[in-house]
Amino acid sequence: MKEQPPSARKKSLTFFRQNWVEIDKSDFLFNLKKIKESLKKDTKILPVIKANGYGHGGAELAKEAVRAGVYGIGISSVEEGIQYRKAGIKTNLLMLSSVYPCDGLEVAVYWDLIPSLSNLHDIQFLASLAKKLDKRLEFHLKIETGMGRLGVSPQDAYHIIEKIAEMPEIKMSGMFTHFAVSDTNPAYTKNQLDIFNDIAKYAKKLGLKFISHVANTAALMTDKKTHLDMVRPGIGLYGLTPFDRVVSKALKLKPVLSWKARIINLRKVSAGFCVSYGRTFVTNKASIIAVIPVGYADGYSRVLSNKADVLVRGQRCPIAGRITMDMMMIDVTGVKGVSVGDEVVLIGTQGSQTIKAEELAKLQNTINYEITCAISTRVPRIIV
Ligand SMILES: *Cc1c(COP(=O)(O)O)cnc(C)c1O
């Protein structure tokens, strides 16, 4: 690293702020393999590595998935697609949200990204682009079956599919829908699946050839009828659960992400010592307060002030006082031998203790998805 003087270079530091995320590549590949093994042999798989891989770091994991063999990667945006292409990823990249405005479509096509289309206007736009470029352009059609988000409504779908069948310049290589309650409500999910299957059947009757895909992690784990030609697991790949209860059919997967830091300061204090903004934490006995360089600007929610624990030397230590932008304090009183430079685990395992993303999610009244997605890009992701 050029920025480093020779003395620092010797220690081969790759970052200075002692706050980083470790991504366990072998656990990610283990989860992918477990999911694959739960499918029929010819069922395709589209790992969803959107939003920087749910905060895990997108391009690196996408490369791993491609090496393991997949249909393609599910992504969020044109920007993400360009980033993956520049990183040398050559597989199908399917954009799961729609392209608006259509200027984005032209760029998507240039970078060989597959758009999801949700209305006739965009389909016709793609057809005119195909004529202009004299190239058959591919897309997936999104059907709205009960999520209440994007997709052509079932009432319009039949008519739109008839139109698509008359446009040889474009190729509908896939058709899909997305479930709203596959984690909690099998009856509603079955209804969504039935609506989708009827539409897909009609399209096949018109001679269209395409793959059908509907299953997110919760659906693929709970109902094999949702597997169709391809599944789209996201959260499960990262070893996190889509359920907020114990589900017997859920695959046993391994969390991929650990969030770590090091103690950068220690202070022995007496009773009555105030910690951080607002003085919300006051020691009630002689204590040791440590500082770690993790704050809400790193995506560790300020809501967790005085609520969450971290791990030091295998022991749970509570956060002391308000979390600040770049730092927080923790109460390490009673941790034998605690020292500056000790590794601190915010998410992950240390000794016999584990803090899961789900634990933090519960404390801040959200889901594990948001916990890892929120870890800001300034926190280095280290693949181990
Ligand atoms: C995010 C997403 C998924 C993945 O869902 P998980 O619950 O993370 O498995 C699948 N399909 C679509 C359309 C998505 O947007």
The ligand as a MOL file (V3000), in Angstrom:
LIG
                    3D

  0  0  0     0  0            999 V3000
M  V30 BEGIN CTAB
M  V30 COUNTS 15 15 0 0 0
M  V30 BEGIN ATOM
M  V30 1 C -34.1650 -10.4700 -3.2680 0
M  V30 2 C -34.9090 -11.3610 -4.1280 0
M  V30 3 C -34.8100 -12.7680 -3.9940 0
M  V30 4 C -34.0560 -13.4430 -2.8670 0
M  V30 5 O -34.8690 -13.5280 -1.7130 0
M  V30 6 P -34.3450 -14.2140 -0.3600 0
M  V30 7 O -35.4870 -14.0930 0.5700 0
M  V30 8 O -33.1750 -13.4120 0.0810 0
M  V30 9 O -33.9860 -15.6070 -0.6930 0
M  V30 10 C -35.4380 -13.5500 -4.9330 0
M  V30 11 N -36.1460 -12.9870 -5.9420 0
M  V30 12 C -36.2950 -11.6590 -6.0870 0
M  V30 13 C -37.1180 -11.1110 -7.1920 0
M  V30 14 C -35.6940 -10.8010 -5.1810 0
M  V30 15 O -35.8500 -9.4810 -5.3220 0
M  V30 END ATOM
M  V30 BEGIN BOND
M  V30 1 1 1 2
M  V30 2 1 2 3
M  V30 3 2 2 14
M  V30 4 1 3 4
M  V30 5 2 3 10
M  V30 6 1 4 5
M  V30 7 1 5 6
M  V30 8 2 6 7
M  V30 9 1 6 8
M  V30 10 1 6 9
M  V30 11 1 10 11
M  V30 12 2 11 12
M  V30 13 1 12 13
M  V30 14 1 12 14
M  V30 15 1 14 15
M  V30 END BOND
M  V30 END CTAB
M  END
